[in-house]
Amino acid sequence: MELIATLKLIELGDEIDVLSSDKGSAMDIPAWVEKVKHEMVGIDQEGDFWHIVVKKMK
Amino acid sequence: MSSPPLFILLCSGEHEKIQMAAMTASVAAVSDRAVEVFVSMNALAVFRKDVEGQRYSGGEFSKVMQQRNVPDAIELFGQGKMLGEMKVYACSMAMDVAGIEIEDLVEDLVDDAGGLTKFLADAESGQLIVF
C-alpha cells in the first residue's frame, strides 16, 4: 500500500526502490506491477531483504 | 480490457473474515478493479465509529494478528477507497434491526445505506465473494 500511495506522488518515469523483508512482497509486487501496467526494473535479494525496483509508467 | 467489478458481501463479525475481506477489497481496488462492499449482520457492528472495548474478536489467528500488529482492517478498507475505486454500503435491513444510524458508522468509509436487492442486481455485472 505504501508503494501504491508513493507511486501516485512521483513523476512519470521515476523509479522506486522498495526495501522489504517479506518474501510475499517479492512475489506480489511484480504481479501487481504487471497487472496495472507499470514496469519492473529489477528485483534483488540482499541478505534478509529484497530490493524491488518499480518504474512509474502511467 | 478492464476487469469485471468485484462485489463483497460481508456478514461475519469474525476478525479473520473481516481482515480477509479488507485485504481482498483493497488489493482489488488498487489493481484497477472497481469494488463494492455490502456490510450486514454481525459485520455491521465492527464498522461502528465508537466501539466499546476491542473492535475485533475472533479465533487463534485473530490473536496472532493483534500481537503482530498487522494493518487494521478498517484502515485497509480506507486505503483501498483512497487509492482505488471502492464503495461501501451498510445493509439498511441490518441497520434497522440493530438500531444503527449511518452517522454511527466509521466516517468517510461507509458511503451510504443500501438494500440487498440493489446490491445483488449490481453484482450480476461482476464477481461476488461472501465473507
Backbone of each chain as ProteinMPNN parsed JSONL, in Angstrom:
{"seq_chain_A": "MELIATLKLIELGDEIDVLSSDKGSAMDIPAWVEKVKHEMVGIDQEGDFWHIVVKKMK", "coords_chain_A": {"N_chain_A": [[0.821, -1.212, 0.0], [1.989, 1.22, 0.716], [3.788, 1.551, -1.343], [2.036, 1.883, -3.499], [0.705, 4.225, -2.813], [2.888, 5.974, -2.84], [3.64, 5.835, -5.511], [1.636, 7.31, -6.665], [2.398, 9.839, -6.11], [4.849, 10.47, -7.301], [6.789, 11.42, -10.284], [6.059, 10.629, -13.729], [7.951, 8.007, -15.109], [9.791, 8.042, -13.085], [11.592, 6.099, -10.605], [11.025, 3.681, -8.015], [12.603, 2.268, -5.241], [11.834, -0.423, -3.485], [12.272, -1.605, -0.258], [12.118, -4.609, 1.274], [11.368, -7.004, 3.809], [9.815, -9.056, 3.464], [8.95, -11.994, 1.951], [6.669, -12.444, 0.516], [6.072, -9.948, -0.624], [8.001, -9.813, -2.571], [7.009, -11.481, -4.434], [4.399, -10.612, -4.835], [4.494, -7.878, -5.556], [5.738, -7.721, -8.205], [3.661, -9.059, -9.609], [1.508, -7.351, -9.239], [2.489, -5.022, -10.435], [2.651, -5.796, -13.094], [-0.034, -6.256, -13.623], [-1.242, -3.689, -13.355], [0.15, -2.287, -15.187], [2.621, -0.891, -14.764], [6.234, -0.768, -14.626], [8.609, -3.34, -14.027], [11.805, -2.869, -12.814], [13.869, -4.173, -11.589], [14.761, -6.903, -9.375], [16.207, -7.838, -6.423], [17.766, -9.998, -4.08], [19.095, -9.35, -0.906], [20.793, -10.429, 1.572], [18.587, -10.672, 4.226], [16.773, -9.147, 2.981], [14.763, -7.798, 0.305], [15.29, -5.946, -2.639], [13.131, -4.181, -4.531], [12.573, -2.834, -7.513], [10.649, -0.42, -9.045], [9.212, 1.14, -11.891], [7.444, 4.055, -12.65], [4.855, 4.143, -14.945], [2.502, 5.264, -15.794]], "CA_chain_A": [[0.0, 0.0, 0.0], [2.876, 2.4, 0.728], [4.315, 1.659, -2.706], [0.98, 2.387, -4.37], [0.499, 5.631, -2.452], [4.055, 6.733, -3.282], [3.586, 5.899, -6.983], [0.712, 8.378, -7.055], [3.006, 11.157, -5.839], [6.069, 10.737, -8.069], [6.603, 11.771, -11.695], [6.123, 9.577, -14.743], [9.315, 7.616, -15.45], [10.577, 7.905, -11.851], [11.648, 4.736, -10.079], [11.004, 3.499, -6.561], [13.277, 1.066, -4.754], [11.142, -0.898, -2.277], [13.094, -2.491, 0.554], [11.143, -5.405, 2.015], [11.862, -8.231, 4.428], [8.715, -10.001, 3.292], [9.07, -12.759, 0.718], [5.412, -12.267, -0.214], [6.168, -8.727, -1.431], [8.861, -10.095, -3.718], [6.182, -12.152, -5.44], [3.158, -9.867, -5.086], [4.723, -6.588, -6.22], [5.822, -7.9, -9.665], [2.347, -9.432, -10.15], [0.69, -6.133, -9.252], [3.075, -4.101, -11.416], [2.251, -6.265, -14.423], [-1.49, -6.087, -13.747], [-1.645, -2.302, -13.525], [0.936, -1.737, -16.298], [3.85, -0.15, -14.528], [7.324, -1.592, -15.144], [9.594, -3.854, -13.081], [13.162, -2.556, -13.248], [14.714, -5.262, -11.11], [14.465, -7.44, -8.055], [17.422, -8.458, -5.893], [17.775, -10.361, -2.669], [20.341, -8.931, -0.272], [20.623, -10.913, 2.938], [17.186, -10.956, 4.553], [15.933, -8.138, 2.35], [14.617, -7.727, -1.138], [15.144, -4.65, -3.288], [12.201, -4.351, -5.648], [12.586, -1.51, -8.149], [9.473, -0.258, -9.904], [9.191, 2.393, -12.625], [6.094, 4.561, -12.885], [4.616, 4.202, -16.389], [1.232, 5.902, -16.164]], "C_chain_A": [[0.859, 1.268, 0.0], [3.462, 2.643, -0.658], [3.276, 2.329, -3.607], [0.72, 3.868, -4.099], [1.644, 6.488, -2.974], [4.052, 6.892, -4.806], [2.675, 7.02, -7.467], [1.395, 9.747, -6.99], [4.178, 11.485, -6.752], [5.741, 11.032, -9.54], [6.695, 10.53, -12.577], [7.584, 9.265, -15.075], [10.229, 7.5, -14.239], [10.544, 6.455, -11.367], [11.612, 4.741, -8.563], [11.725, 2.203, -6.233], [12.61, 0.668, -3.435], [12.066, -1.869, -1.555], [12.146, -3.281, 1.448], [11.771, -6.657, 2.598], [10.861, -9.365, 4.202], [8.813, -10.681, 1.921], [7.821, -12.593, -0.149], [5.457, -11.047, -1.121], [6.97, -8.981, -2.698], [8.087, -10.824, -4.812], [4.979, -11.294, -5.837], [3.397, -8.569, -5.86], [4.884, -6.762, -7.739], [4.471, -8.254, -10.3], [1.456, -8.2, -10.268], [1.164, -5.171, -10.343], [2.654, -4.487, -12.835], [0.763, -6.005, -14.654], [-1.87, -4.641, -14.05], [-0.749, -1.542, -14.519], [1.944, -0.658, -15.903], [4.979, -1.05, -15.042], [8.26, -2.037, -14.019], [10.981, -3.529, -13.624], [14.099, -3.675, -12.8], [14.3, -5.726, -9.734], [15.68, -8.236, -7.576], [17.261, -8.817, -4.433], [19.133, -9.998, -2.093], [20.226, -9.302, 1.198], [19.174, -11.267, 3.182], [16.234, -10.002, 3.833], [15.847, -8.296, 0.844], [14.578, -6.26, -1.56], [14.238, -4.877, -4.489], [12.033, -2.962, -6.292], [11.482, -1.436, -9.206], [9.537, 1.109, -10.587], [7.743, 2.801, -12.922], [5.869, 4.786, -14.377], [3.306, 4.889, -16.781], [0.754, 6.817, -15.056]], "O_chain_A": [[0.507, 2.264, -0.632], [3.614, 3.785, -1.092], [3.601, 3.23, -4.379], [0.538, 4.661, -5.023], [1.424, 7.585, -3.486], [4.414, 7.947, -5.328], [2.897, 7.606, -8.527], [1.029, 10.679, -7.706], [4.478, 12.66, -6.963], [4.597, 10.916, -9.979], [7.317, 9.53, -12.221], [8.371, 10.185, -15.299], [11.317, 6.931, -14.334], [9.622, 5.696, -11.665], [12.095, 5.667, -7.912], [11.491, 1.172, -6.863], [12.79, 1.324, -2.409], [12.575, -2.822, -2.144], [11.45, -2.704, 2.282], [12.608, -7.296, 1.961], [11.043, -10.482, 4.687], [8.766, -10.026, 0.879], [7.897, -12.601, -1.378], [4.954, -11.083, -2.244], [6.666, -8.44, -3.761], [8.47, -10.784, -5.981], [4.587, -11.247, -7.003], [2.597, -8.201, -6.72], [4.244, -6.037, -8.501], [4.169, -7.8, -11.404], [0.745, -8.023, -11.257], [0.363, -4.587, -11.072], [2.344, -3.63, -13.663], [0.354, -5.588, -15.738], [-2.72, -4.388, -14.903], [-0.867, -0.326, -14.674], [2.107, 0.346, -16.596], [4.727, -1.985, -15.803], [8.656, -1.237, -13.172], [11.3, -3.872, -14.763], [15.005, -4.074, -13.532], [13.58, -5.031, -9.017], [16.121, -9.179, -8.233], [16.699, -8.055, -3.647], [20.176, -10.283, -2.682], [19.626, -8.566, 1.982], [18.589, -12.063, 2.447], [15.024, -10.047, 4.054], [16.739, -8.851, 0.202], [13.921, -5.437, -0.923], [14.554, -5.681, -5.366], [11.442, -2.054, -5.709], [11.398, -2.26, -10.117], [9.869, 2.112, -9.955], [6.935, 1.994, -13.381], [6.612, 5.538, -15.007], [3.033, 5.075, -17.966], [-0.299, 7.443, -15.182]]}, "seq_chain_B": "MSSPPLFILLCSGEHEKIQMAAMTASVAAVSDRAVEVFVSMNALAVFRKDVEGQRYSGGEFSKVMQQRNVPDAIELFGQGKMLGEMKVYACSMAMDVAGIEIEDLVEDLVDDAGGLTKFLADAESGQLIVF", "coords_chain_B": {"N_chain_B": [[-8.539, -4.016, -21.785], [-10.883, -3.95, -19.24], [-11.159, -5.226, -15.89], [-13.878, -7.229, -14.593], [-16.124, -5.813, -12.154], [-15.709, -6.243, -8.576], [-17.662, -7.722, -6.084], [-18.322, -7.649, -2.717], [-19.763, -9.394, -0.168], [-20.197, -8.903, 3.05], [-20.667, -10.445, 6.007], [-19.912, -11.765, 8.323], [-18.847, -11.353, 11.716], [-16.445, -12.041, 12.541], [-13.033, -11.567, 13.217], [-10.972, -12.617, 11.53], [-12.29, -13.108, 9.092], [-13.198, -10.573, 8.411], [-10.786, -9.257, 8.149], [-9.707, -10.621, 5.966], [-11.564, -9.938, 4.033], [-11.097, -7.195, 3.929], [-8.485, -7.114, 2.986], [-8.797, -8.348, 0.502], [-10.617, -6.592, -0.749], [-9.138, -4.175, -0.771], [-6.806, -4.802, -2.204], [-7.9, -5.514, -4.684], [-9.095, -3.077, -5.397], [-6.878, -1.358, -5.688], [-5.79, -2.531, -7.84], [-6.851, -1.69, -10.183], [-9.553, -2.417, -10.24], [-12.972, -2.114, -9.884], [-14.7, -1.961, -6.798], [-17.358, -3.09, -4.754], [-18.659, -3.081, -1.529], [-20.786, -4.757, 0.653], [-22.121, -4.447, 3.742], [-23.308, -6.369, 6.358], [-25.35, -8.022, 8.923], [-23.492, -9.513, 11.609], [-21.149, -8.211, 10.939], [-21.638, -5.538, 10.7], [-21.582, -4.11, 13.171], [-18.881, -3.941, 13.649], [-18.083, -1.876, 12.093], [-18.813, 0.358, 13.433], [-18.437, 3.693, 14.635], [-17.789, 4.36, 17.3], [-16.522, 2.066, 19.32], [-17.025, -0.049, 22.028], [-14.504, -1.229, 24.064], [-12.615, -3.855, 22.551], [-12.339, -3.708, 19.009], [-12.195, -5.872, 17.272], [-12.958, -9.349, 17.288], [-12.099, -12.762, 17.397], [-10.731, -15.908, 16.395], [-7.893, -18.045, 16.995], [-6.079, -17.061, 15.061], [-6.726, -14.413, 14.93], [-5.82, -13.475, 17.397], [-3.065, -13.758, 17.051], [-2.688, -11.961, 14.939], [-3.297, -9.54, 16.192], [-1.285, -9.391, 18.087], [0.919, -9.207, 16.437], [0.582, -6.853, 15.193], [-0.714, -6.428, 12.593], [-1.84, -4.653, 9.622], [-4.661, -2.595, 10.296], [-8.019, -3.631, 9.753], [-10.186, -1.872, 9.133], [-8.759, 0.384, 8.431], [-7.44, -0.609, 6.188], [-9.573, -0.991, 4.382], [-10.158, 1.708, 4.086], [-7.804, 2.662, 2.858], [-7.929, 1.321, 0.426], [-10.145, 2.565, -0.616], [-9.236, 5.151, -0.86], [-7.151, 4.951, -2.675], [-8.123, 3.609, -4.814], [-11.072, 2.494, -6.627], [-13.739, 2.277, -4.754], [-16.763, 1.373, -3.168], [-18.676, 1.456, -0.202], [-21.365, -0.047, 1.313], [-23.83, 0.001, 3.841], [-25.979, -2.419, 5.095], [-29.354, -1.782, 4.907], [-31.468, -3.113, 6.115], [-30.221, -4.564, 8.238], [-29.265, -2.383, 9.686], [-31.644, -1.214, 10.539], [-32.727, -3.29, 12.16], [-30.737, -3.505, 14.122], [-30.765, -0.992, 15.14], [-28.99, 0.958, 14.254], [-27.617, 3.953, 13.026], [-26.637, 5.726, 10.036], [-24.847, 7.684, 10.735], [-23.59, 6.581, 12.886], [-21.644, 4.981, 11.95], [-18.272, 4.329, 10.774], [-16.748, 7.229, 9.681], [-16.338, 8.633, 6.379], [-15.891, 6.176, 5.319], [-18.029, 4.323, 5.105], [-20.26, 4.655, 2.553], [-23.015, 4.88, 2.161], [-26.372, 3.906, 3.166], [-27.78, 0.835, 2.068], [-29.718, -1.407, -0.021], [-30.2, -4.973, -0.167], [-31.3, -6.051, -2.474], [-30.733, -4.254, -4.566], [-27.939, -4.364, -4.456], [-27.449, -7.047, -5.134], [-28.479, -7.08, -7.717], [-26.727, -5.284, -8.986], [-24.441, -6.799, -8.685], [-24.602, -8.712, -10.596], [-23.167, -7.941, -12.744], [-20.574, -8.544, -12.23], [-18.171, -10.19, -10.141], [-18.964, -12.09, -7.298], [-18.119, -12.292, -3.903], [-18.375, -13.895, -0.777], [-18.031, -13.172, 2.644]], "CA_chain_B": [[-9.746, -4.666, -21.26], [-10.935, -3.756, -17.788], [-11.657, -6.392, -15.17], [-15.235, -7.067, -14.067], [-16.081, -5.353, -10.764], [-15.756, -7.238, -7.501], [-18.694, -7.44, -5.087], [-18.021, -8.374, -1.482], [-20.861, -9.449, 0.79], [-19.5, -9.129, 4.322], [-21.677, -10.693, 7.047], [-19.331, -12.315, 9.54], [-18.212, -10.418, 12.636], [-15.184, -12.649, 12.939], [-11.889, -10.751, 12.793], [-10.261, -13.233, 10.401], [-13.043, -12.925, 7.835], [-13.219, -9.146, 8.1], [-9.439, -8.943, 7.683], [-9.561, -11.18, 4.606], [-12.409, -9.112, 3.161], [-10.424, -5.903, 3.797], [-7.319, -7.312, 2.115], [-9.298, -8.625, -0.853], [-11.21, -5.363, -1.291], [-8.15, -3.129, -1.03], [-5.916, -5.243, -3.289], [-8.65, -5.399, -5.948], [-9.306, -1.658, -5.716], [-5.639, -0.746, -6.179], [-5.399, -3.237, -9.064], [-7.732, -1.171, -11.245], [-10.809, -3.144, -10.266], [-13.973, -1.451, -9.058], [-15.143, -2.838, -5.711], [-18.484, -2.692, -3.913], [-18.748, -3.903, -0.327], [-22.086, -4.673, 1.312], [-21.855, -4.887, 5.112], [-24.558, -6.717, 7.043], [-25.308, -8.953, 10.066], [-22.533, -9.209, 12.68], [-20.044, -7.364, 10.462], [-22.031, -4.128, 10.766], [-21.143, -3.508, 14.432], [-17.433, -3.709, 13.582], [-17.908, -0.612, 11.37], [-19.272, 1.483, 14.261], [-17.434, 4.71, 14.945], [-17.372, 4.196, 18.69], [-16.635, 0.68, 19.748], [-16.608, -0.233, 23.425], [-13.553, -2.331, 24.156], [-11.902, -4.219, 21.318], [-13.154, -3.703, 17.796], [-12.196, -7.169, 16.587], [-12.814, -10.58, 18.048], [-12.049, -13.917, 16.505], [-10.098, -17.119, 16.916], [-6.447, -18.065, 17.222], [-5.346, -16.21, 14.122], [-7.016, -13.041, 15.331], [-4.901, -13.146, 18.497], [-1.73, -13.607, 16.473], [-2.667, -10.719, 14.156], [-3.273, -8.378, 17.086], [0.056, -9.327, 18.682], [1.916, -8.867, 15.42], [0.253, -5.53, 14.638], [-0.991, -6.391, 11.154], [-2.622, -3.452, 9.316], [-6.036, -2.628, 10.766], [-8.943, -3.924, 8.644], [-10.939, -0.668, 8.76], [-7.814, 1.254, 7.706], [-7.208, -1.212, 4.866], [-10.714, -0.602, 3.545], [-9.989, 3.138, 3.822], [-6.725, 2.851, 1.884], [-8.459, 0.871, -0.857], [-11.054, 3.604, -1.084], [-8.465, 6.337, -1.19], [-6.229, 4.705, -3.799], [-8.824, 2.928, -5.9], [-12.494, 2.784, -6.768], [-14.453, 1.387, -3.846], [-17.952, 1.882, -2.47], [-19.069, 0.607, 0.912], [-22.759, 0.158, 1.694], [-24.311, -0.684, 5.039], [-27.279, -3.048, 4.841], [-30.396, -0.992, 5.577], [-32.236, -4.021, 6.978], [-29.452, -4.819, 9.456], [-29.227, -1.129, 10.444], [-32.979, -1.133, 11.146], [-32.858, -4.307, 13.208], [-29.789, -3.237, 15.202], [-30.913, 0.391, 15.589], [-27.762, 1.696, 13.924], [-27.807, 5.003, 12.012], [-25.458, 5.891, 9.177], [-23.905, 8.551, 11.469], [-22.877, 5.771, 13.887], [-20.629, 4.161, 11.293], [-16.986, 4.99, 10.519], [-16.89, 8.32, 8.716], [-15.526, 8.58, 5.156], [-15.683, 4.804, 4.847], [-19.325, 3.828, 4.645], [-20.797, 5.679, 1.661], [-24.46, 5.058, 2.245], [-27.148, 2.703, 3.474], [-28.198, 0.247, 0.799], [-30.535, -2.613, 0.064], [-29.621, -6.192, -0.73], [-31.833, -6.274, -3.825], [-29.941, -3.427, -5.485], [-26.572, -4.892, -4.459], [-27.452, -8.298, -5.909], [-28.694, -6.738, -9.128], [-25.449, -4.732, -9.462], [-23.413, -7.851, -8.659], [-24.722, -9.539, -11.807], [-22.19, -7.476, -13.729], [-19.204, -8.86, -11.828], [-17.923, -11.401, -9.376], [-19.418, -11.91, -5.913], [-17.465, -13.115, -2.878], [-19.049, -13.752, 0.521], [-17.222, -13.42, 3.839]], "C_chain_B": [[-9.785, -4.487, -19.743], [-11.591, -4.975, -17.122], [-13.097, -6.17, -14.718], [-15.167, -6.624, -12.601], [-16.218, -6.504, -9.764], [-16.776, -6.799, -6.454], [-18.439, -8.3, -3.867], [-19.191, -8.245, -0.522], [-20.248, -9.842, 2.12], [-20.519, -9.249, 5.451], [-21.05, -11.071, 8.38], [-18.711, -11.218, 10.403], [-16.851, -10.913, 13.079], [-14.003, -11.871, 12.361], [-11.209, -11.315, 11.542], [-10.97, -12.974, 9.075], [-13.065, -11.451, 7.43], [-11.856, -8.704, 7.569], [-9.241, -9.417, 6.242], [-10.375, -10.355, 3.61], [-11.72, -7.774, 2.89], [-9.227, -6.025, 2.862], [-7.771, -7.517, 0.668], [-9.823, -7.346, -1.508], [-10.132, -4.356, -1.655], [-7.205, -3.529, -2.16], [-6.636, -5.114, -4.634], [-8.771, -3.937, -6.362], [-8.03, -1.014, -6.263], [-5.115, -1.46, -7.423], [-6.36, -2.899, -10.201], [-9.021, -1.957, -11.373], [-11.796, -2.416, -9.357], [-14.509, -2.447, -8.028], [-16.37, -2.24, -5.035], [-18.569, -3.644, -2.741], [-20.111, -3.673, 0.307], [-21.937, -5.285, 2.699], [-23.168, -5.162, 5.832], [-24.295, -7.617, 8.257], [-24.25, -8.544, 11.093], [-21.392, -8.291, 12.238], [-20.353, -5.89, 10.692], [-21.491, -3.434, 12.025], [-19.652, -3.193, 14.428], [-17.139, -2.367, 12.904], [-18.439, 0.588, 12.157], [-18.105, 2.411, 14.555], [-16.872, 4.482, 16.342], [-17.617, 2.757, 19.113], [-16.175, 0.597, 21.193], [-15.689, -1.438, 23.482], [-12.913, -2.601, 22.814], [-12.843, -4.223, 20.131], [-13.279, -5.109, 17.204], [-12.161, -8.326, 17.569], [-12.871, -11.756, 17.079], [-11.36, -15.078, 17.174], [-8.603, -16.948, 17.113], [-5.709, -17.066, 16.33], [-5.559, -14.734, 14.43], [-6.059, -12.588, 16.426], [-3.503, -12.882, 17.95], [-1.636, -12.28, 15.714], [-2.583, -9.499, 15.063], [-1.936, -8.243, 17.79], [1.079, -8.801, 17.683], [1.642, -7.526, 14.744], [0.081, -5.529, 13.116], [-1.842, -5.15, 10.871], [-4.095, -3.636, 9.707], [-7.013, -2.766, 9.586], [-9.706, -2.678, 8.171], [-10.032, 0.291, 7.976], [-7.505, 0.718, 6.312], [-8.345, -0.88, 3.901], [-10.552, 0.862, 3.135], [-8.922, 3.405, 2.776], [-7.18, 2.438, 0.491], [-9.355, 1.922, -1.475], [-10.309, 4.822, -1.59], [-7.676, 6.148, -2.488], [-6.898, 4.031, -4.986], [-10.283, 3.33, -5.952], [-13.274, 1.799, -5.903], [-15.649, 2.094, -3.217], [-18.293, 0.909, -1.354], [-20.5, 0.954, 1.314], [-23.088, -0.625, 2.947], [-25.722, -1.177, 4.756], [-28.381, -2.321, 5.614], [-31.255, -1.861, 6.484], [-31.522, -4.251, 8.31], [-29.377, -3.564, 10.332], [-30.531, -0.933, 11.206], [-33.087, -2.037, 12.355], [-31.975, -3.955, 14.401], [-29.921, -1.813, 15.754], [-29.653, 1.21, 15.354], [-28.081, 2.72, 12.834], [-26.519, 5.141, 11.21], [-24.394, 6.742, 9.884], [-23.097, 7.763, 12.499], [-21.701, 5.015, 13.275], [-19.395, 4.997, 10.923], [-17.111, 5.995, 9.369], [-15.935, 8.154, 7.537], [-15.248, 7.157, 4.688], [-16.99, 4.254, 4.284], [-19.993, 4.942, 3.824], [-22.264, 5.967, 1.927], [-25.096, 3.784, 2.789], [-27.621, 2.142, 2.137], [-28.995, -1.022, 1.014], [-29.868, -3.782, -0.642], [-30.058, -6.408, -2.182], [-31.013, -5.529, -4.872], [-28.517, -3.985, -5.615], [-26.485, -6.148, -5.32], [-27.616, -8.023, -7.396], [-27.398, -6.187, -9.724], [-24.409, -5.838, -9.617], [-23.502, -8.772, -9.874], [-23.672, -9.159, -12.856], [-20.761, -7.87, -13.37], [-19.115, -10.169, -11.077], [-18.272, -11.135, -7.914], [-18.677, -12.864, -4.974], [-18.138, -12.839, -1.545], [-18.073, -14.066, 1.652], [-18.113, -13.424, 5.064]], "O_chain_B": [[-8.83, -4.834, -19.047], [-12.444, -5.648, -17.701], [-13.496, -5.029, -14.484], [-14.25, -7.02, -11.881], [-16.759, -7.568, -10.066], [-16.759, -5.657, -5.994], [-18.349, -9.524, -3.962], [-19.565, -7.145, -0.115], [-19.826, -10.984, 2.301], [-21.163, -8.264, 5.813], [-21.582, -10.743, 9.44], [-18.123, -10.27, 9.884], [-16.184, -10.279, 13.897], [-13.975, -11.556, 11.171], [-10.908, -10.573, 10.607], [-10.334, -12.662, 8.068], [-12.963, -11.123, 6.247], [-11.774, -7.883, 6.656], [-8.68, -8.703, 5.411], [-9.934, -10.106, 2.488], [-11.75, -7.273, 1.765], [-8.982, -5.141, 2.041], [-7.207, -6.941, -0.262], [-9.517, -7.055, -2.664], [-10.191, -3.744, -2.722], [-6.841, -2.693, -2.986], [-6.045, -4.657, -5.613], [-8.576, -3.595, -7.529], [-8.091, -0.213, -7.196], [-4.11, -1.043, -7.998], [-6.638, -3.73, -11.066], [-9.53, -2.148, -12.477], [-11.491, -2.136, -8.197], [-14.742, -3.615, -8.337], [-16.423, -1.038, -4.774], [-18.555, -4.863, -2.918], [-20.539, -2.532, 0.479], [-21.664, -6.477, 2.836], [-24.037, -4.294, 5.907], [-23.146, -7.928, 8.569], [-24.123, -7.363, 11.414], [-20.742, -7.664, 13.074], [-19.441, -5.081, 10.859], [-21.002, -2.306, 11.953], [-19.207, -2.28, 15.124], [-16.073, -1.787, 13.112], [-18.511, 1.699, 11.63], [-16.959, 1.985, 14.703], [-15.66, 4.419, 16.545], [-18.754, 2.303, 19.245], [-15.105, 1.088, 21.554], [-16.034, -2.525, 23.016], [-12.694, -1.681, 22.027], [-13.984, -4.674, 20.221], [-14.336, -5.487, 16.698], [-11.429, -8.293, 18.558], [-13.595, -11.736, 16.084], [-11.404, -15.212, 18.397], [-8.115, -15.847, 17.367], [-4.835, -16.328, 16.785], [-4.671, -13.91, 14.212], [-5.548, -11.468, 16.396], [-2.843, -11.914, 18.331], [-0.642, -11.563, 15.824], [-1.885, -8.535, 14.75], [-1.487, -7.131, 18.068], [1.985, -8.048, 18.038], [2.369, -7.114, 13.841], [0.68, -4.7, 12.43], [-2.5, -4.641, 11.778], [-4.687, -4.69, 9.478], [-6.856, -2.108, 8.558], [-9.855, -2.451, 6.97], [-10.456, 0.921, 7.007], [-7.33, 1.489, 5.369], [-8.106, -0.531, 2.746], [-10.779, 1.217, 1.979], [-9.096, 4.261, 1.908], [-6.869, 3.101, -0.498], [-9.337, 2.148, -2.685], [-10.678, 5.44, -2.589], [-7.554, 7.072, -3.293], [-6.293, 3.902, -6.05], [-10.685, 4.356, -5.404], [-13.448, 0.637, -6.27], [-15.562, 3.246, -2.794], [-18.213, -0.306, -1.529], [-20.807, 2.107, 1.617], [-22.677, -1.775, 3.099], [-26.557, -0.436, 4.239], [-28.338, -2.256, 6.843], [-31.725, -1.39, 7.52], [-32.13, -4.148, 9.375], [-29.418, -3.654, 11.559], [-30.526, -0.536, 12.371], [-33.488, -1.608, 13.436], [-32.396, -4.084, 15.55], [-29.259, -1.468, 16.732], [-29.296, 2.059, 16.17], [-28.734, 2.396, 11.842], [-25.449, 4.724, 11.653], [-23.197, 6.554, 9.669], [-22.04, 8.217, 12.938], [-20.862, 4.473, 13.995], [-19.478, 6.216, 10.779], [-17.517, 5.659, 8.257], [-14.847, 7.598, 7.687], [-14.459, 6.95, 3.765], [-17.05, 3.785, 3.147], [-20.255, 6.03, 4.336], [-22.705, 7.117, 1.924], [-24.461, 2.733, 2.865], [-27.837, 2.893, 1.186], [-28.954, -1.631, 2.084], [-29.086, -3.61, -1.577], [-29.284, -6.888, -3.01], [-30.647, -6.078, -5.911], [-27.963, -4.071, -6.711], [-25.569, -6.298, -6.129], [-26.97, -8.658, -8.23], [-27.009, -6.567, -10.828], [-23.604, -5.825, -10.548], [-22.571, -9.53, -10.146], [-23.337, -9.953, -13.735], [-19.831, -7.568, -14.118], [-19.86, -11.116, -11.328], [-17.922, -10.093, -7.361], [-18.612, -14.07, -5.211], [-18.436, -11.691, -1.217], [-17.381, -15.083, 1.628], [-17.629, -13.615, 6.179]]}, "name": "protein", "num_of_chains": 2, "seq": "MELIATLKLIELGDEIDVLSSDKGSAMDIPAWVEKVKHEMVGIDQEGDFWHIVVKKMKMSSPPLFILLCSGEHEKIQMAAMTASVAAVSDRAVEVFVSMNALAVFRKDVEGQRYSGGEFSKVMQQRNVPDAIELFGQGKMLGEMKVYACSMAMDVAGIEIEDLVEDLVDDAGGLTKFLADAESGQLIVF"}
